[in-house]
Each structure stands twice: as structure tokens, then as C-alpha cells.
Amino acid sequence: MTRTSLALALVVTLTQAAVAADRMTVLQTPNGGIQPQAVADAKGTLHLIYFKGETGAGDLFYVRREVGKDRFSTPIRVNSRPGSAIATGTVRGGQIALGKGGSVHVAWNGSGKAKASEGMFHARLNDVGTAFEGQRNLMRDTSVLDGGGTVAADVAGNVYVAWHAVKTGDRGEENRQVWVARSTDEGKTFAKETPAWAEPTGACGCCSTRAFADSGGSVYLLYRSANAGVNRDIYLLASRNNGTSFQSAVVHKWKVPG
């Protein structure tokens, strides 16, 4: 895949989204929550998560609002361990995605308040929509989590959680990589994380990652590099085989003055 085709695919996706949005409504985050993230399903139901509590050790909550309703549902706490979510730095907030059959998936950076709260977490809403299943840490072989993780899901039941971290050696930004943990059973189980790309681009420690999965089996990852602490180029990684392998393109070059 060429850089041009990757960029075109992204433009087409954004254009389709813009055409579908025939009107815009501004809503206040319920219950005084901050850092809201929202997504709408095929029926028009709005699914929303938000953060409450201390910025370094708080909680994520989930609500939904069906078409024609003027109020959100009763909040459901996402994280099963109280105080295990973080809002510090804005890029580290929770992320939400909808998968097969409208399944709800949330991923977030752990707070580090206690050892059991450190890591990149995922939780899925149960099949009846009444509570989230127990959170799980997907970081098995990596450490030094920073920036913001991300989650994507598709209609085939694949769920992808991605973040940047190091495996061994120096903790410097130039040694960081983007890692992906993949589930093929709607987020019930996840394989060990693997590097999305082997090239030594590094990853900006204070920058987030973002992922998107389409209905055709493609997955896209966006992140900022940190090559030797000088380059902060933005890379778009694209997979056409359900996250098994990725191809890359630089979408923006940025050199930080020395």
C-alpha cells in the first residue's frame, strides 16, 4: 500500500463520517463528568463514557441515550477496581468503541495508585447491558506505560487495544514502540501484545495513540514518533489482515529544535 492510498483511505473515511452527520447537537456531560468520549451505533443510540474523581485516581462511567430520549441512562461504573482510572494530562483518558452486535468496549490507562491499578486496561459491557465485566490488564510483556491508549472493534468480533511502551532496556522515548493486543472473541480473551511495527521510530511519551477498525477487516493506528528525541513525525499504520501486520506512512513531519 502506498502513502497516497493510505491517506486517501483516511480522507474517504472522514468524508463519509461528515456526510452522515447531517446535524450537530451540543450536549453537556452528565453528572459533572469530564473527558467525555462518545460513539453512536447503527440505531442512533449514543454511548458515552466520562471520568469522575481525583485526576490521578478516579473512575470511568458509562451511559447511553436512545433516539427520542432526552435523558441519559443511569451511570454504570466501568472500572471494577475503584480509583483505577486516570485523567491527568488529558491524553490518558478512557476510550470507547462499539463492536459486533453493538458490544461496548472501553480501554484506559491505569492510575498507578496501587500496584494492581497499573497497566493498560480493558473492560466490556455484559451481554444484557447492566454492568461491566471485571477489568483486565493487557500489559503482559511491556512496561512504562505513558501517553494514551486506544481501542477499536469491528463487526466480526475483533477488538484491538493499543498503547506505546517499552519491553526491555532503556526507558527513553526512542525505545518505545506501539503495541497491540488483539481479541477475536468480542473482547472475552486477548492474545499477548505484539509490536505493531518493527521500525525503531520511538514514540512520544506524552502523546496519545488512536485506532480505528472498519467493516472490511482493516485496522488503522495513528501515533507520534520520538526518534532520538528530535523527530516527532506522525505515522499512520494500516493493516488489511485484522491486525496481523501493518504498513506505514508518514502523514506529518515535525522536527523539534535541538
C-alpha positions as CSV (number, residue, x, y, z in Angstrom):
1,M,0.0,0.0,0.0
2,T,1.4,3.4,-1.0
3,R,1.4,6.5,1.2
4,T,-1.1,8.1,-1.2
5,S,-3.6,5.2,-0.9
6,L,-3.3,5.2,2.9
7,A,-4.0,8.9,3.0
8,L,-6.9,8.5,0.6
9,A,-8.4,5.8,2.7
10,L,-8.3,8.1,5.7
11,V,-9.8,11.0,3.8
12,V,-12.7,8.8,2.5
13,T,-13.4,7.6,6.0
14,L,-13.6,11.1,7.4
15,T,-15.7,12.3,4.5
16,Q,-18.2,9.5,4.9
17,A,-18.5,10.4,8.6
18,A,-19.0,14.1,7.8
19,V,-21.8,13.3,5.2
20,A,-23.6,11.0,7.7
21,A,-23.6,13.8,10.3
22,D,-26.4,15.9,8.9
23,R,-26.8,17.9,12.1
24,M,-24.9,18.6,15.3
25,T,-26.2,18.8,18.8
26,V,-24.1,20.1,21.8
27,L,-24.7,18.2,25.0
28,Q,-23.4,18.6,28.5
29,T,-21.6,15.7,30.0
30,P,-23.9,14.2,32.6
31,N,-23.2,14.2,36.3
32,G,-20.4,16.8,36.1
33,G,-18.1,14.3,34.3
34,I,-15.0,15.3,32.4
35,Q,-13.2,14.0,29.4
36,P,-16.2,12.6,27.6
37,Q,-15.9,10.1,24.7
38,A,-18.9,9.2,22.7
39,V,-19.9,7.0,19.8
40,A,-23.3,6.3,18.1
41,D,-24.5,2.9,17.0
42,A,-26.4,2.0,13.9
43,K,-29.7,2.7,15.6
44,G,-28.6,6.2,16.6
45,T,-28.2,5.3,20.3
46,L,-25.4,7.5,21.8
47,H,-22.9,5.6,24.0
48,L,-20.8,7.8,26.3
49,I,-18.1,7.4,28.9
50,Y,-16.7,10.1,31.2
51,F,-14.4,10.5,34.2
52,K,-15.1,11.5,37.8
53,G,-12.9,11.8,40.8
54,E,-9.3,12.7,41.5
55,T,-7.5,13.2,38.2
56,G,-4.7,10.8,39.3
57,A,-7.0,8.1,40.7
58,G,-10.7,8.2,39.6
59,D,-13.4,6.3,37.9
60,L,-14.9,5.9,34.5
61,F,-18.7,5.8,34.0
62,Y,-20.8,4.7,31.1
63,V,-24.2,6.0,30.0
64,R,-26.3,5.7,26.9
65,R,-29.2,7.7,25.3
66,E,-31.6,6.3,22.8
67,V,-33.0,8.2,19.9
68,G,-36.0,10.3,21.0
69,K,-35.0,10.3,24.7
70,D,-34.0,13.5,26.4
71,R,-32.0,11.9,29.3
72,F,-29.1,9.5,29.6
73,S,-29.4,6.1,31.3
74,T,-28.3,5.5,34.9
75,P,-24.5,5.6,35.1
76,I,-22.6,2.3,35.3
77,R,-19.0,2.3,36.6
78,V,-16.6,0.9,34.0
79,N,-13.6,0.0,36.2
80,S,-14.1,-2.8,38.6
81,R,-11.3,-1.5,40.9
82,P,-12.2,1.9,42.4
83,G,-9.8,4.7,41.6
84,S,-8.0,2.7,38.9
85,A,-8.5,5.3,36.1
86,I,-6.6,8.4,35.3
87,A,-7.4,11.8,33.7
88,T,-4.1,13.5,34.3
89,G,-2.7,15.0,31.0
90,T,-5.9,14.7,29.1
91,V,-4.4,12.3,26.5
92,R,-4.6,9.5,29.1
93,G,-8.4,9.4,29.4
94,G,-10.7,6.4,28.7
95,Q,-11.6,5.4,25.2
96,I,-14.7,3.6,23.9
97,A,-15.5,1.5,20.8
98,L,-18.5,-0.5,19.6
99,G,-18.1,-4.0,18.2
100,K,-20.1,-6.9,17.0
101,G,-23.8,-6.6,17.8
102,G,-23.2,-3.2,19.4
103,S,-21.0,-4.6,22.1
104,V,-19.3,-1.9,24.2
105,H,-15.6,-1.9,24.9
106,V,-13.6,0.6,27.0
107,A,-9.8,0.9,27.4
108,W,-7.9,3.2,29.7
109,N,-4.5,3.9,31.3
110,G,-4.4,2.6,34.9
111,S,-3.9,5.1,37.6
112,G,-0.9,3.6,39.4
113,K,-2.5,4.4,42.7
114,A,-1.8,0.8,43.7
115,K,0.2,-1.9,42.0
116,A,-3.0,-3.6,40.9
117,S,-4.1,-0.4,39.2
118,E,-1.1,0.0,37.0
119,G,-1.4,-1.1,33.3
120,M,-3.4,-0.8,30.2
121,F,-7.0,-2.0,31.0
122,H,-9.9,-3.2,29.0
123,A,-13.5,-3.9,30.1
124,R,-16.6,-5.0,28.2
125,L,-20.2,-4.4,28.9
126,N,-22.0,-7.6,29.7
127,D,-24.4,-9.0,27.1
128,V,-27.5,-7.7,28.9
129,G,-26.0,-4.2,29.3
130,T,-26.3,-4.0,33.0
131,A,-22.7,-4.0,34.2
132,F,-19.1,-4.1,33.0
133,E,-17.2,-7.3,33.4
134,G,-14.0,-7.2,35.5
135,Q,-11.3,-5.1,34.1
136,R,-8.1,-6.8,32.9
137,N,-4.6,-5.6,32.4
138,L,-3.4,-6.3,28.9
139,M,0.3,-5.5,29.5
140,R,2.0,-8.8,29.9
141,D,5.4,-8.3,28.3
142,T,5.6,-4.5,28.3
143,S,6.1,-1.7,30.9
144,V,6.5,2.0,31.4
145,L,3.0,2.9,30.1
146,D,2.6,6.6,29.2
147,G,0.6,8.7,26.7
148,G,-2.9,7.5,26.0
149,G,-4.0,4.0,24.9
150,T,-6.8,3.3,22.4
151,V,-9.4,0.7,21.5
152,A,-11.1,-0.3,18.2
153,A,-13.6,-3.0,17.4
154,D,-15.3,-4.4,14.3
155,V,-18.5,-6.2,13.3
156,A,-16.7,-9.5,13.0
157,G,-15.9,-9.7,16.8
158,N,-12.3,-8.4,16.6
159,V,-11.2,-6.0,19.3
160,Y,-7.9,-4.2,19.4
161,V,-6.3,-2.3,22.3
162,A,-3.1,-0.4,21.5
163,W,-0.6,1.6,23.5
164,H,3.0,2.6,23.5
165,A,5.5,1.2,26.0
166,V,8.9,-0.5,26.2
167,K,9.7,-4.2,26.6
168,T,13.3,-4.2,27.9
169,G,16.3,-1.9,28.2
170,D,16.4,1.9,28.2
171,R,13.2,3.7,29.1
172,G,14.0,6.6,26.7
173,E,11.3,7.7,24.2
174,E,13.3,6.5,21.3
175,N,13.0,2.9,22.6
176,R,9.2,3.0,22.9
177,Q,7.0,1.0,20.5
178,V,3.3,0.9,19.7
179,W,1.9,-2.5,20.9
180,V,-1.4,-4.1,20.0
181,A,-3.3,-6.8,22.0
182,R,-6.0,-8.5,19.8
183,S,-9.2,-10.3,20.7
184,T,-11.1,-12.5,18.2
185,D,-14.0,-13.3,20.5
186,E,-15.5,-9.9,21.2
187,G,-13.1,-9.0,23.9
188,K,-13.7,-12.0,26.1
189,T,-10.0,-13.0,25.8
190,F,-6.9,-11.3,24.4
191,A,-3.7,-12.6,23.0
192,K,-0.4,-11.2,24.2
193,E,0.6,-7.8,22.9
194,T,2.8,-7.6,19.9
195,P,4.6,-4.7,18.2
196,A,2.5,-3.0,15.6
197,W,5.6,-2.2,13.6
198,A,9.3,-3.2,14.0
199,E,10.9,0.0,12.8
200,P,12.7,2.0,15.5
201,T,10.8,5.2,15.3
202,G,10.2,5.6,19.1
203,A,7.0,7.0,20.4
204,C,6.4,10.4,22.1
205,G,5.7,9.6,25.8
206,C,3.2,12.4,26.3
207,C,1.2,11.8,23.1
208,S,-1.7,9.5,22.6
209,T,-2.4,6.8,20.1
210,R,-5.7,6.4,18.1
211,A,-7.1,3.3,16.4
212,F,-10.0,2.7,14.0
213,A,-11.3,-0.6,12.6
214,D,-13.6,-0.8,9.6
215,S,-16.1,-3.4,8.5
216,G,-13.7,-4.8,5.9
217,G,-11.1,-6.2,8.3
218,S,-8.8,-3.2,8.1
219,V,-7.3,-1.5,11.2
220,Y,-5.6,1.9,11.4
221,L,-3.3,3.2,14.1
222,L,-2.1,6.8,14.4
223,Y,0.8,7.8,16.7
224,R,3.7,10.3,17.1
225,S,7.3,9.1,16.9
226,A,10.2,10.2,19.0
227,N,13.3,9.3,17.1
228,A,16.4,10.2,19.2
229,G,14.2,12.9,20.9
230,V,14.4,15.1,17.8
231,N,11.8,13.9,15.3
232,R,8.1,13.9,16.3
233,D,6.7,12.7,13.0
234,I,3.1,11.4,12.9
235,Y,2.7,7.9,11.5
236,L,-0.3,6.1,10.2
237,L,-0.1,2.3,10.3
238,A,-2.7,0.3,8.3
239,S,-3.5,-3.4,8.4
240,R,-5.6,-5.2,5.9
241,N,-5.4,-8.6,7.7
242,N,-7.1,-7.9,11.0
243,G,-4.0,-6.5,12.7
244,T,-1.7,-9.4,11.8
245,S,0.7,-7.0,10.1
246,F,0.9,-3.2,9.4
247,Q,2.2,-1.0,6.7
248,S,3.2,2.6,7.4
249,A,3.0,6.1,6.1
250,V,4.3,9.4,7.4
251,V,1.4,11.8,7.4
252,H,3.2,14.8,9.1
253,K,6.8,15.5,9.7
254,W,7.9,17.6,12.7
255,K,11.4,18.1,13.8
256,V,11.8,19.6,17.3
257,P,14.6,22.2,17.5
258,G,17.7,21.0,19.4
